[in-house]
Every structure is written in C-alpha cells, then in structure tokens.
Amino acid sequence: MLLGQIRLGAMYSTPAPRSRLAKPIPVPFKLKSGSRHFELRAASFLLDWFSGGSMRAWICLFAVMMFVAPWNARQAWAQQRIIYDDDCSNDVDCVATLPILYQFADRGEIRILAMVADSANPLSAPVLRIFANYAGHPETPIGANLTEEPANALCVKNRCNQSKWTEELVQRFDSGDTRTHYPDCVAVYRKALADQPKHSVSIVETGFATCLVRLLASPPDTTSRLSGAALVKRAVKLLSVMGGRYPTGIE
C-alpha cells in the first residue's frame, strides 16, 4: 500500500439557503500594519461576497479534524507534522482552516512543514502568505501551482480558478503579490518530505489534487534521490482528502 494510512472524506451536502451575516466573525489572531493593530474579519469579509456561508467550509474543517481527533486518546502525545494543501480560490474554506491550523501550531500540537496552493488562481499562494504573516508564521514554506491546471470542462464551467475575494484580500493586505513570486508546489512538497522521519507526515488535501498528483509523478532530483511516489511512501503516515461525489461531483 502506497501510504501508511489513507482516509478519504467522501462527503457531499447540498448547500443550505444562504443569508447575510448580521455581524462580523472574528478570527483568533491579530493583524499588524505598521503600528496599527486590527482584527482580520476575514470570515465576514469573504462570506459577504457569497451572501452567506458555504457548506464546503464545514466539510473542509471535518477533513482537518480527521487527523486531530485521535490525539485525545493518546497518553503519549506527539507533535504532528503536516502539509496543508488547499485551492484558496473560488471557495472560502481556507479562511476557516488556516487560523485553526496556526492556533494548533502555536499550542505546539502540530508542526506545519509547508502550505501548498493547488489552484491556478494567481492569488491563491499570496492568500496563504497573508495568513501566515499575520498569524506570526512568516517562515512557513508556501508553494504555488504554476500550471494552468485544473482546466477541464467541469472546471471551466464552474470557474474553479476564478475568485473575486482573493483579489480583494490581496489588494487590501499585500497588493502586487502573485503566484510567480513562489516556488512550484512540487518543489515545496519534495523539500518538505525529503528530510522527515519515516511515516511521520500527515498531508491534508482539501482543494484540487493538481499538486499532489504531480508530486506522485515527480522523478528524483537534487532534493531527493527518491521519486515522488517513493517519498510519499517513505515519509507519509496519513493522507486526509476532502472529496465530494467522486468521480461525478464538482470537487
């Protein structure tokens, strides 16, 4: 078996009727701009674009919690090493999951090895950087999908790489940043996995599988003499994937 353990969240829910939020939803960290401190009201700000919440955000949170829950049953607690892979484009689930992950990191419960933006949206990686910087983790390695995938007919129909909220967020907090300022996601994946102990890494993939598929197909290079598939087999203990109605759904 390629991975030490695989958990697939094959879930689908019909979105509930959307209604505007009555008041902003704070997130658990402060933003800094010069000497000014202000809260990133990201959830409220972004959900306004969609006139309400997204069921996909709750599914995404469930995918993150799939590898967190077992810790409570362990007497011998160990810090979890994770790579978080998300599209951060036409859906807003990363707005909820990123602050949660950084809170876990601040509590010492997880070690974030890397963040991967798997959408072809040019602003997805900059969004990951905004959250990393303002959560106090500017050192977090971030990889970008530098290809035009996904670009299939279903993606084009649902405009999966298009996003108004990423434009507004990057314009407000880091104007001018774009995905070409970041290393390719496969290179970030390979570097993050290369030096890790055997079966020690959890990959949480809640977006498109673009970068993950390319990682598995990647050949040996100067980072590691192992192929991508061999790297995953050696280093990864858990792959938590948020999936919809596969293969007929829009996920």
BELTADA-V528891 format. One record per backbone hydrogen bond with DSSP energy under -0.5 kcal/mol. CO is the residue of the C=O (numbers start at 1). NH is the residue of the N-H. E is the energy in kcal/mol with one decimal. If there is no record, write none. Layout:
BEGIN
co=<CO CO>
nh=<NH NH>
e=<E E>
END
This chain:
BEGIN
co=<5 7 7 8 9 9 24 25 25 27 29 31 33 36 38 39 40 41 42 43 44 46 46 47 47 48 54 54 55 56 57 58 59 60 61 62 64 65 68 69 70 71 73 75 80 80 81 82 82 83 83 84 85 85 86 92 92 93 93 94 96 97 98 99 100 101 102 103 104 104 105 109 111 111 114 115 116 116 117 119 121 122 123 124 125 126 127 128 129 130 131 132 133 137 141 142 143 144 144 152 153 154 155 156 159 160 163 164 165 166 167 168 169 170 174 178 179 183 184 185 186 187 188 189 190 191 193 197 200 201 201 202 202 203 203 204 204 205 209 210 211 212 213 214 215 216 218 224 227 228 229 230 231 232 234 235 235 236 238 238 239 239 240 241 241 243 244 245>
nh=<239 9 241 10 11 243 26 43 44 29 40 38 36 33 31 41 42 45 46 47 48 49 50 50 52 51 57 58 59 60 61 62 63 64 65 66 67 69 71 72 73 74 75 77 82 111 202 113 114 85 204 116 206 207 118 95 96 96 97 98 100 101 102 103 104 105 106 107 109 110 108 80 82 113 84 143 86 118 145 145 124 179 127 128 129 130 131 132 133 134 135 137 136 140 115 183 117 146 185 156 157 158 160 159 162 90 167 168 169 170 171 172 173 174 177 181 182 144 188 189 190 191 192 193 194 195 196 200 81 237 238 83 204 205 240 85 206 242 213 214 215 216 217 218 218 229 228 221 231 232 233 234 235 236 199 200 201 4 203 240 7 241 205 9 243 11 246 249>
e=<-1.2 -0.5 -1.7 -1.4 -1.5 -2.8 -0.6 -0.5 -0.6 -1.3 -0.7 -1.9 -2.0 -2.4 -2.5 -1.1 -1.6 -2.9 -3.0 -2.5 -1.5 -1.1 -0.6 -1.0 -2.1 -1.0 -1.0 -0.8 -1.8 -2.6 -2.3 -1.9 -1.9 -2.0 -2.3 -1.0 -1.0 -2.5 -1.7 -1.4 -1.1 -2.1 -0.5 -1.2 -0.6 -3.4 -3.1 -2.8 -0.9 -0.5 -2.6 -2.9 -2.9 -0.7 -2.1 -1.3 -0.6 -1.2 -2.1 -2.3 -1.1 -2.6 -2.3 -1.8 -2.2 -2.2 -2.4 -1.7 -2.2 -0.9 -1.3 -2.3 -2.5 -0.8 -2.0 -2.5 -2.6 -0.7 -1.1 -0.5 -1.5 -1.6 -1.7 -1.7 -2.1 -2.3 -2.0 -2.1 -2.9 -2.3 -1.1 -3.1 -1.3 -1.7 -2.7 -0.5 -2.9 -1.0 -2.3 -2.5 -2.5 -2.1 -2.1 -0.9 -1.5 -0.8 -0.7 -2.0 -2.5 -2.6 -2.3 -1.7 -2.3 -2.5 -1.8 -1.9 -1.9 -2.7 -1.8 -2.6 -2.7 -2.2 -2.3 -1.9 -2.0 -0.7 -1.4 -0.9 -0.8 -2.9 -1.5 -2.1 -0.6 -0.7 -3.0 -3.0 -0.7 -2.3 -2.7 -1.8 -2.3 -2.2 -1.4 -0.6 -1.3 -0.9 -3.0 -2.7 -2.5 -2.4 -2.4 -2.0 -2.9 -2.3 -2.6 -2.1 -2.3 -1.2 -2.7 -0.5 -2.3 -0.7 -2.7 -3.3 -0.7 -2.6 -1.6 -4.7>
END
